[in-house]
Amino acid sequence: MTYDPQTGTVQYRSKKKKGPEVIETFSALDWLARLSTHIPDKWEQMVRYYGWYSNRQRGKRKPAQKGPAESVPVPDPESESDFKN
């Protein structure tokens, strides 16, 4: 992003890894208007993760990812027999 104070314009370059780089030119007020749409209203929460990366989906996957080594250990029945009469 570059600002030209003489013309009052902002040039924005996209960060695309594939395909051609896109350069857009905005007036300073138009750029501020576009930028301000990303600011949430007071008392509102921004959704940062959705789909596969959301807390709910990660919570659902977590129990399924536990392997036998991470499960709760079960006491051996022979060791319990020493205490029984």
Biopython code that builds the backbone (N, CA, C, O; Angstrom):
import numpy as np
from Bio.PDB.StructureBuilder import StructureBuilder

atoms = [
    (1, "MET", "N", (0.849, -1.150, 0.000)),
    (1, "MET", "CA", (0.000, 0.000, 0.000)),
    (1, "MET", "C", (0.907, 1.229, 0.000)),
    (1, "MET", "O", (1.831, 1.337, 0.806)),
    (2, "THR", "N", (0.629, 2.137, -0.905)),
    (2, "THR", "CA", (1.385, 3.390, -0.957)),
    (2, "THR", "C", (0.410, 4.542, -1.093)),
    (2, "THR", "O", (-0.628, 4.431, -1.746)),
    (3, "TYR", "N", (0.767, 5.652, -0.462)),
    (3, "TYR", "CA", (-0.070, 6.860, -0.501)),
    (3, "TYR", "C", (0.687, 7.950, -1.250)),
    (3, "TYR", "O", (1.861, 8.197, -0.974)),
    (4, "ASP", "N", (0.017, 8.599, -2.193)),
    (4, "ASP", "CA", (0.598, 9.713, -2.932)),
    (4, "ASP", "C", (-0.078, 10.998, -2.461)),
    (4, "ASP", "O", (-1.224, 11.254, -2.831)),
    (5, "PRO", "N", (0.611, 11.821, -1.643)),
    (5, "PRO", "CA", (-0.025, 13.025, -1.099)),
    (5, "PRO", "C", (-0.345, 14.086, -2.148)),
    (5, "PRO", "O", (-1.242, 14.901, -1.931)),
    (6, "GLN", "N", (0.355, 14.101, -3.265)),
    (6, "GLN", "CA", (0.089, 15.108, -4.299)),
    (6, "GLN", "C", (-1.266, 14.889, -4.968)),
    (6, "GLN", "O", (-2.011, 15.839, -5.209)),
    (7, "THR", "N", (-1.576, 13.628, -5.263)),
    (7, "THR", "CA", (-2.853, 13.336, -5.919)),
    (7, "THR", "C", (-3.922, 12.904, -4.923)),
    (7, "THR", "O", (-5.106, 12.883, -5.260)),
    (8, "GLY", "N", (-3.523, 12.562, -3.707)),
    (8, "GLY", "CA", (-4.477, 12.105, -2.687)),
    (8, "GLY", "C", (-5.038, 10.728, -2.986)),
    (8, "GLY", "O", (-6.205, 10.453, -2.705)),
    (9, "THR", "N", (-4.199, 9.850, -3.563)),
    (9, "THR", "CA", (-4.646, 8.502, -3.905)),
    (9, "THR", "C", (-3.836, 7.462, -3.154)),
    (9, "THR", "O", (-2.710, 7.709, -2.723)),
    (10, "VAL", "N", (-4.437, 6.305, -3.012)),
    (10, "VAL", "CA", (-3.795, 5.167, -2.365)),
    (10, "VAL", "C", (-3.722, 4.043, -3.388)),
    (10, "VAL", "O", (-4.716, 3.717, -4.036)),
    (11, "GLN", "N", (-2.538, 3.454, -3.530)),
    (11, "GLN", "CA", (-2.382, 2.290, -4.402)),
    (11, "GLN", "C", (-2.224, 1.068, -3.524)),
    (11, "GLN", "O", (-1.372, 1.038, -2.636)),
    (12, "TYR", "N", (-3.048, 0.056, -3.774)),
    (12, "TYR", "CA", (-3.024, -1.191, -3.013)),
    (12, "TYR", "C", (-2.604, -2.322, -3.931)),
    (12, "TYR", "O", (-3.172, -2.499, -5.009)),
    (13, "ARG", "N", (-1.602, -3.093, -3.503)),
    (13, "ARG", "CA", (-1.137, -4.259, -4.260)),
    (13, "ARG", "C", (-1.545, -5.507, -3.514)),
    (13, "ARG", "O", (-1.294, -5.624, -2.314)),
    (14, "SER", "N", (-2.173, -6.447, -4.210)),
    (14, "SER", "CA", (-2.600, -7.694, -3.576)),
    (14, "SER", "C", (-1.404, -8.617, -3.388)),
    (14, "SER", "O", (-0.384, -8.492, -4.066)),
    (15, "LYS", "N", (-1.557, -9.543, -2.454)),
    (15, "LYS", "CA", (-0.501, -10.516, -2.166)),
    (15, "LYS", "C", (-0.935, -11.883, -2.672)),
    (15, "LYS", "O", (-1.137, -12.802, -1.878)),
    (16, "LYS", "N", (-1.075, -12.023, -3.939)),
    (16, "LYS", "CA", (-1.455, -13.316, -4.509)),
    (16, "LYS", "C", (-0.210, -14.122, -4.804)),
    (16, "LYS", "O", (0.749, -13.619, -5.390)),
    (17, "LYS", "N", (-0.232, -15.390, -4.388)),
    (17, "LYS", "CA", (0.900, -16.271, -4.671)),
    (17, "LYS", "C", (0.815, -16.826, -6.087)),
    (17, "LYS", "O", (1.832, -17.070, -6.736)),
    (18, "LYS", "N", (-0.397, -17.018, -6.547)),
    (18, "LYS", "CA", (-0.599, -17.527, -7.900)),
    (18, "LYS", "C", (-1.342, -16.471, -8.708)),
    (18, "LYS", "O", (-2.213, -15.778, -8.182)),
    (19, "GLY", "N", (-1.011, -16.356, -9.934)),
    (19, "GLY", "CA", (-1.695, -15.404, -10.796)),
    (19, "GLY", "C", (-1.023, -14.042, -10.750)),
    (19, "GLY", "O", (-0.071, -13.823, -10.002)),
    (20, "PRO", "N", (-1.540, -13.135, -11.567)),
    (20, "PRO", "CA", (-0.923, -11.809, -11.650)),
    (20, "PRO", "C", (-1.211, -10.962, -10.409)),
    (20, "PRO", "O", (-2.242, -11.125, -9.757)),
    (21, "GLU", "N", (-0.293, -10.069, -10.099)),
    (21, "GLU", "CA", (-0.472, -9.146, -8.987)),
    (21, "GLU", "C", (-1.491, -8.083, -9.396)),
    (21, "GLU", "O", (-1.406, -7.529, -10.493)),
    (22, "VAL", "N", (-2.447, -7.799, -8.522)),
    (22, "VAL", "CA", (-3.491, -6.832, -8.822)),
    (22, "VAL", "C", (-3.176, -5.530, -8.091)),
    (22, "VAL", "O", (-2.954, -5.526, -6.880)),
    (23, "ILE", "N", (-3.158, -4.435, -8.832)),
    (23, "ILE", "CA", (-2.921, -3.117, -8.248)),
    (23, "ILE", "C", (-4.191, -2.290, -8.432)),
    (23, "ILE", "O", (-4.661, -2.098, -9.553)),
    (24, "GLU", "N", (-4.738, -1.807, -7.324)),
    (24, "GLU", "CA", (-5.944, -0.983, -7.369)),
    (24, "GLU", "C", (-5.607, 0.405, -6.836)),
    (24, "GLU", "O", (-4.807, 0.545, -5.911)),
    (25, "THR", "N", (-6.219, 1.425, -7.422)),
    (25, "THR", "CA", (-6.002, 2.806, -7.001)),
    (25, "THR", "C", (-7.317, 3.354, -6.471)),
    (25, "THR", "O", (-8.354, 3.243, -7.126)),
    (26, "PHE", "N", (-7.269, 3.952, -5.268)),
    (26, "PHE", "CA", (-8.445, 4.526, -4.617)),
    (26, "PHE", "C", (-8.140, 5.965, -4.219)),
    (26, "PHE", "O", (-6.983, 6.334, -4.016)),
    (27, "SER", "N", (-9.192, 6.773, -4.109)),
    (27, "SER", "CA", (-9.010, 8.064, -3.471)),
    (27, "SER", "C", (-8.847, 7.797, -1.979)),
    (27, "SER", "O", (-9.235, 6.734, -1.493)),
    (28, "ALA", "N", (-8.278, 8.748, -1.254)),
    (28, "ALA", "CA", (-8.005, 8.529, 0.163)),
    (28, "ALA", "C", (-9.289, 8.248, 0.938)),
    (28, "ALA", "O", (-9.296, 7.377, 1.809)),
    (29, "LEU", "N", (-10.376, 8.965, 0.643)),
    (29, "LEU", "CA", (-11.638, 8.756, 1.357)),
    (29, "LEU", "C", (-12.261, 7.410, 1.016)),
    (29, "LEU", "O", (-12.827, 6.748, 1.886)),
    (30, "ASP", "N", (-12.160, 7.003, -0.242)),
    (30, "ASP", "CA", (-12.680, 5.681, -0.617)),
    (30, "ASP", "C", (-11.899, 4.567, 0.088)),
    (30, "ASP", "O", (-12.481, 3.571, 0.516)),
    (31, "TRP", "N", (-10.586, 4.743, 0.203)),
    (31, "TRP", "CA", (-9.764, 3.739, 0.889)),
    (31, "TRP", "C", (-10.155, 3.633, 2.358)),
    (31, "TRP", "O", (-10.275, 2.530, 2.892)),
    (32, "LEU", "N", (-10.355, 4.779, 3.016)),
    (32, "LEU", "CA", (-10.769, 4.754, 4.421)),
    (32, "LEU", "C", (-12.146, 4.113, 4.576)),
    (32, "LEU", "O", (-12.392, 3.403, 5.551)),
    (33, "ALA", "N", (-13.038, 4.357, 3.629)),
    (33, "ALA", "CA", (-14.370, 3.747, 3.694)),
    (33, "ALA", "C", (-14.267, 2.227, 3.572)),
    (33, "ALA", "O", (-14.930, 1.500, 4.312)),
    (34, "ARG", "N", (-13.452, 1.752, 2.656)),
    (34, "ARG", "CA", (-13.270, 0.296, 2.498)),
    (34, "ARG", "C", (-12.592, -0.312, 3.710)),
    (34, "ARG", "O", (-12.955, -1.404, 4.146)),
    (35, "LEU", "N", (-11.612, 0.386, 4.255)),
    (35, "LEU", "CA", (-10.881, -0.122, 5.413)),
    (35, "LEU", "C", (-11.770, -0.163, 6.650)),
    (35, "LEU", "O", (-11.666, -1.093, 7.450)),
    (36, "SER", "N", (-12.632, 0.819, 6.816)),
    (36, "SER", "CA", (-13.477, 0.880, 8.018)),
    (36, "SER", "C", (-14.550, -0.198, 8.040)),
    (36, "SER", "O", (-15.121, -0.458, 9.099)),
    (37, "THR", "N", (-14.843, -0.827, 6.925)),
    (37, "THR", "CA", (-15.833, -1.909, 6.929)),
    (37, "THR", "C", (-15.327, -3.135, 7.683)),
    (37, "THR", "O", (-16.122, -3.992, 8.070)),
    (38, "HIS", "N", (-14.014, -3.228, 7.896)),
    (38, "HIS", "CA", (-13.434, -4.368, 8.614)),
    (38, "HIS", "C", (-13.387, -4.155, 10.117)),
    (38, "HIS", "O", (-12.995, -5.065, 10.848)),
    (39, "ILE", "N", (-13.772, -2.987, 10.596)),
    (39, "ILE", "CA", (-13.777, -2.694, 12.028)),
    (39, "ILE", "C", (-15.162, -3.038, 12.572)),
    (39, "ILE", "O", (-16.157, -2.504, 12.082)),
    (40, "PRO", "N", (-15.252, -3.916, 13.574)),
    (40, "PRO", "CA", (-16.575, -4.289, 14.099)),
    (40, "PRO", "C", (-17.188, -3.146, 14.911)),
    (40, "PRO", "O", (-16.474, -2.299, 15.450)),
    (41, "ASP", "N", (-18.518, -3.135, 14.989)),
    (41, "ASP", "CA", (-19.216, -2.150, 15.808)),
    (41, "ASP", "C", (-18.926, -2.418, 17.277)),
    (41, "ASP", "O", (-18.444, -3.488, 17.649)),
    (42, "LYS", "N", (-19.231, -1.415, 18.108)),
    (42, "LYS", "CA", (-19.001, -1.553, 19.535)),
    (42, "LYS", "C", (-19.828, -2.721, 20.062)),
    (42, "LYS", "O", (-20.989, -2.879, 19.686)),
    (43, "TRP", "N", (-19.246, -3.524, 20.915)),
    (43, "TRP", "CA", (-19.829, -4.695, 21.559)),
    (43, "TRP", "C", (-20.072, -5.853, 20.600)),
    (43, "TRP", "O", (-20.753, -6.811, 20.968)),
    (44, "GLU", "N", (-19.547, -5.798, 19.404)),
    (44, "GLU", "CA", (-19.667, -6.918, 18.470)),
    (44, "GLU", "C", (-18.346, -7.672, 18.424)),
    (44, "GLU", "O", (-17.277, -7.099, 18.633)),
    (45, "GLN", "N", (-18.442, -8.948, 18.149)),
    (45, "GLN", "CA", (-17.266, -9.803, 18.104)),
    (45, "GLN", "C", (-16.975, -10.170, 16.659)),
    (45, "GLN", "O", (-17.882, -10.492, 15.892)),
    (46, "MET", "N", (-15.699, -10.118, 16.295)),
    (46, "MET", "CA", (-15.310, -10.537, 14.956)),
    (46, "MET", "C", (-15.153, -12.045, 14.918)),
    (46, "MET", "O", (-14.625, -12.642, 15.856)),
    (47, "VAL", "N", (-15.602, -12.655, 13.854)),
    (47, "VAL", "CA", (-15.413, -14.089, 13.663)),
    (47, "VAL", "C", (-14.079, -14.255, 12.954)),
    (47, "VAL", "O", (-13.929, -13.872, 11.794)),
    (48, "ARG", "N", (-13.120, -14.823, 13.654)),
    (48, "ARG", "CA", (-11.791, -14.963, 13.078)),
    (48, "ARG", "C", (-11.595, -16.335, 12.433)),
    (48, "ARG", "O", (-10.856, -16.463, 11.457)),
    (49, "TYR", "N", (-12.245, -17.342, 12.969)),
    (49, "TYR", "CA", (-12.105, -18.686, 12.440)),
    (49, "TYR", "C", (-13.492, -19.257, 12.168)),
    (49, "TYR", "O", (-14.387, -19.147, 13.005)),
    (50, "TYR", "N", (-13.665, -19.852, 11.026)),
    (50, "TYR", "CA", (-14.931, -20.487, 10.706)),
    (50, "TYR", "C", (-14.646, -21.739, 9.886)),
    (50, "TYR", "O", (-13.563, -21.904, 9.325)),
    (51, "GLY", "N", (-15.630, -22.601, 9.832)),
    (51, "GLY", "CA", (-15.438, -23.848, 9.095)),
    (51, "GLY", "C", (-14.526, -24.798, 9.840)),
    (51, "GLY", "O", (-14.735, -25.055, 11.026)),
    (52, "TRP", "N", (-13.524, -25.320, 9.171)),
    (52, "TRP", "CA", (-12.618, -26.324, 9.712)),
    (52, "TRP", "C", (-11.850, -25.800, 10.922)),
    (52, "TRP", "O", (-11.543, -26.575, 11.828)),
    (53, "TYR", "N", (-11.532, -24.507, 10.963)),
    (53, "TYR", "CA", (-10.698, -23.941, 12.018)),
    (53, "TYR", "C", (-11.495, -23.376, 13.193)),
    (53, "TYR", "O", (-10.890, -22.875, 14.141)),
    (54, "SER", "N", (-12.810, -23.436, 13.170)),
    (54, "SER", "CA", (-13.609, -22.876, 14.257)),
    (54, "SER", "C", (-13.432, -23.710, 15.529)),
    (54, "SER", "O", (-13.079, -24.888, 15.469)),
    (55, "ASN", "N", (-13.683, -23.077, 16.680)),
    (55, "ASN", "CA", (-13.537, -23.770, 17.963)),
    (55, "ASN", "C", (-14.449, -24.991, 18.038)),
    (55, "ASN", "O", (-14.064, -26.035, 18.565)),
    (56, "ARG", "N", (-15.646, -24.850, 17.513)),
    (56, "ARG", "CA", (-16.593, -25.966, 17.585)),
    (56, "ARG", "C", (-16.095, -27.178, 16.799)),
    (56, "ARG", "O", (-16.162, -28.310, 17.279)),
    (57, "GLN", "N", (-15.603, -26.932, 15.602)),
    (57, "GLN", "CA", (-15.121, -28.044, 14.778)),
    (57, "GLN", "C", (-13.854, -28.661, 15.362)),
    (57, "GLN", "O", (-13.683, -29.879, 15.316)),
    (58, "ARG", "N", (-12.959, -27.830, 15.915)),
    (58, "ARG", "CA", (-11.757, -28.377, 16.540)),
    (58, "ARG", "C", (-12.118, -29.200, 17.765)),
    (58, "ARG", "O", (-11.479, -30.215, 18.041)),
    (59, "GLY", "N", (-13.150, -28.767, 18.511)),
    (59, "GLY", "CA", (-13.594, -29.527, 19.673)),
    (59, "GLY", "C", (-14.189, -30.868, 19.292)),
    (59, "GLY", "O", (-14.017, -31.853, 20.010)),
    (60, "LYS", "N", (-14.883, -30.913, 18.172)),
    (60, "LYS", "CA", (-15.443, -32.186, 17.709)),
    (60, "LYS", "C", (-14.344, -33.142, 17.262)),
    (60, "LYS", "O", (-14.450, -34.350, 17.472)),
    (61, "ARG", "N", (-13.294, -32.613, 16.649)),
    (61, "ARG", "CA", (-12.217, -33.468, 16.145)),
    (61, "ARG", "C", (-11.295, -33.940, 17.254)),
    (61, "ARG", "O", (-10.687, -35.003, 17.125)),
    (62, "LYS", "N", (-11.172, -33.195, 18.328)),
    (62, "LYS", "CA", (-10.210, -33.528, 19.373)),
    (62, "LYS", "C", (-10.437, -34.917, 19.985)),
    (62, "LYS", "O", (-9.470, -35.668, 20.106)),
    (63, "PRO", "N", (-11.676, -35.303, 20.383)),
    (63, "PRO", "CA", (-11.853, -36.662, 20.925)),
    (63, "PRO", "C", (-11.569, -37.754, 19.899)),
    (63, "PRO", "O", (-11.113, -38.841, 20.256)),
    (64, "ALA", "N", (-11.833, -37.473, 18.647)),
    (64, "ALA", "CA", (-11.604, -38.475, 17.608)),
    (64, "ALA", "C", (-10.117, -38.671, 17.341)),
    (64, "ALA", "O", (-9.706, -39.727, 16.859)),
    (65, "GLN", "N", (-9.299, -37.650, 17.654)),
    (65, "GLN", "CA", (-7.875, -37.743, 17.386)),
    (65, "GLN", "C", (-7.116, -38.453, 18.492)),
    (65, "GLN", "O", (-5.963, -38.835, 18.292)),
    (66, "LYS", "N", (-7.729, -38.642, 19.650)),
    (66, "LYS", "CA", (-7.031, -39.316, 20.743)),
    (66, "LYS", "C", (-6.781, -40.767, 20.375)),
    (66, "LYS", "O", (-7.679, -41.479, 19.924)),
    (67, "GLY", "N", (-5.569, -41.178, 20.572)),
    (67, "GLY", "CA", (-5.200, -42.556, 20.282)),
    (67, "GLY", "C", (-5.269, -43.390, 21.540)),
    (67, "GLY", "O", (-5.615, -42.866, 22.599)),
    (68, "PRO", "N", (-4.948, -44.684, 21.463)),
    (68, "PRO", "CA", (-4.994, -45.548, 22.640)),
    (68, "PRO", "C", (-3.978, -45.138, 23.709)),
    (68, "PRO", "O", (-4.211, -45.392, 24.891)),
    (69, "ALA", "N", (-2.861, -44.514, 23.332)),
    (69, "ALA", "CA", (-1.853, -44.100, 24.313)),
    (69, "ALA", "C", (-2.350, -42.940, 25.168)),
    (69, "ALA", "O", (-1.887, -42.762, 26.295)),
    (70, "GLU", "N", (-3.295, -42.144, 24.645)),
    (70, "GLU", "CA", (-3.785, -40.984, 25.366)),
    (70, "GLU", "C", (-5.053, -41.276, 26.159)),
    (70, "GLU", "O", (-5.569, -40.388, 26.837)),
    (71, "SER", "N", (-5.561, -42.493, 26.089)),
    (71, "SER", "CA", (-6.793, -42.827, 26.799)),
    (71, "SER", "C", (-6.520, -42.986, 28.293)),
    (71, "SER", "O", (-5.366, -43.060, 28.713)),
    (72, "VAL", "N", (-7.567, -43.038, 29.077)),
    (72, "VAL", "CA", (-7.446, -43.175, 30.527)),
    (72, "VAL", "C", (-6.944, -44.574, 30.855)),
    (72, "VAL", "O", (-7.490, -45.556, 30.351)),
    (73, "PRO", "N", (-5.901, -44.686, 31.701)),
    (73, "PRO", "CA", (-5.372, -46.025, 32.003)),
    (73, "PRO", "C", (-6.360, -46.830, 32.847)),
    (73, "PRO", "O", (-6.996, -46.301, 33.758)),
    (74, "VAL", "N", (-6.474, -48.108, 32.527)),
    (74, "VAL", "CA", (-7.361, -49.022, 33.251)),
    (74, "VAL", "C", (-6.497, -49.871, 34.167)),
    (74, "VAL", "O", (-5.520, -50.461, 33.704)),
    (75, "PRO", "N", (-6.833, -49.956, 35.482)),
    (75, "PRO", "CA", (-5.999, -50.752, 36.392)),
    (75, "PRO", "C", (-6.057, -52.237, 36.039)),
    (75, "PRO", "O", (-7.074, -52.745, 35.567)),
    (76, "ASP", "N", (-4.962, -52.901, 36.277)),
    (76, "ASP", "CA", (-4.849, -54.324, 35.988)),
    (76, "ASP", "C", (-5.643, -55.111, 37.039)),
    (76, "ASP", "O", (-5.478, -54.837, 38.228)),
    (77, "PRO", "N", (-6.499, -56.077, 36.664)),
    (77, "PRO", "CA", (-7.305, -56.817, 37.634)),
    (77, "PRO", "C", (-6.463, -57.648, 38.601)),
    (77, "PRO", "O", (-6.884, -57.858, 39.739)),
    (78, "GLU", "N", (-5.288, -58.126, 38.187)),
    (78, "GLU", "CA", (-4.444, -58.918, 39.081)),
    (78, "GLU", "C", (-3.889, -58.083, 40.237)),
    (78, "GLU", "O", (-3.730, -58.591, 41.347)),
    (79, "SER", "N", (-3.595, -56.809, 39.982)),
    (79, "SER", "CA", (-3.063, -55.978, 41.061)),
    (79, "SER", "C", (-4.154, -55.639, 42.086)),
    (79, "SER", "O", (-3.856, -55.386, 43.253)),
    (80, "GLU", "N", (-5.402, -55.636, 41.650)),
    (80, "GLU", "CA", (-6.496, -55.369, 42.578)),
    (80, "GLU", "C", (-6.793, -56.586, 43.467)),
    (80, "GLU", "O", (-7.314, -56.423, 44.571)),
    (81, "SER", "N", (-6.477, -57.773, 43.013)),
    (81, "SER", "CA", (-6.788, -58.979, 43.756)),
    (81, "SER", "C", (-6.009, -59.097, 45.063)),
    (81, "SER", "O", (-6.451, -59.806, 45.967)),
    (82, "ASP", "N", (-4.864, -58.427, 45.194)),
    (82, "ASP", "CA", (-4.071, -58.475, 46.419)),
    (82, "ASP", "C", (-4.813, -57.845, 47.588)),
    (82, "ASP", "O", (-4.584, -58.220, 48.738)),
    (83, "PHE", "N", (-5.687, -56.902, 47.315)),
    (83, "PHE", "CA", (-6.410, -56.178, 48.372)),
    (83, "PHE", "C", (-7.735, -56.827, 48.724)),
    (83, "PHE", "O", (-8.335, -56.470, 49.738)),
    (84, "LYS", "N", (-8.201, -57.744, 47.941)),
    (84, "LYS", "CA", (-9.493, -58.381, 48.198)),
    (84, "LYS", "C", (-9.296, -59.601, 49.098)),
    (84, "LYS", "O", (-8.268, -60.271, 49.006)),
    (85, "ASN", "N", (-10.243, -59.891, 49.946)),
    (85, "ASN", "CA", (-10.190, -61.058, 50.828)),
    (85, "ASN", "C", (-10.905, -62.225, 50.243)),
    (85, "ASN", "O", (-10.956, -63.290, 50.859)),
]
sb = StructureBuilder()
sb.init_structure("model")
sb.init_model(0)
sb.init_chain("A")
sb.init_seg("    ")
for serial, (resi, resn, name, xyz) in enumerate(atoms, 1):
    if name == "N":
        sb.init_residue(resn, " ", resi, " ")
    sb.init_atom(name, np.array(xyz, "f"), 0.0, 1.0, " ", f" {name:<3s}", serial, name[0])
structure = sb.get_structure()
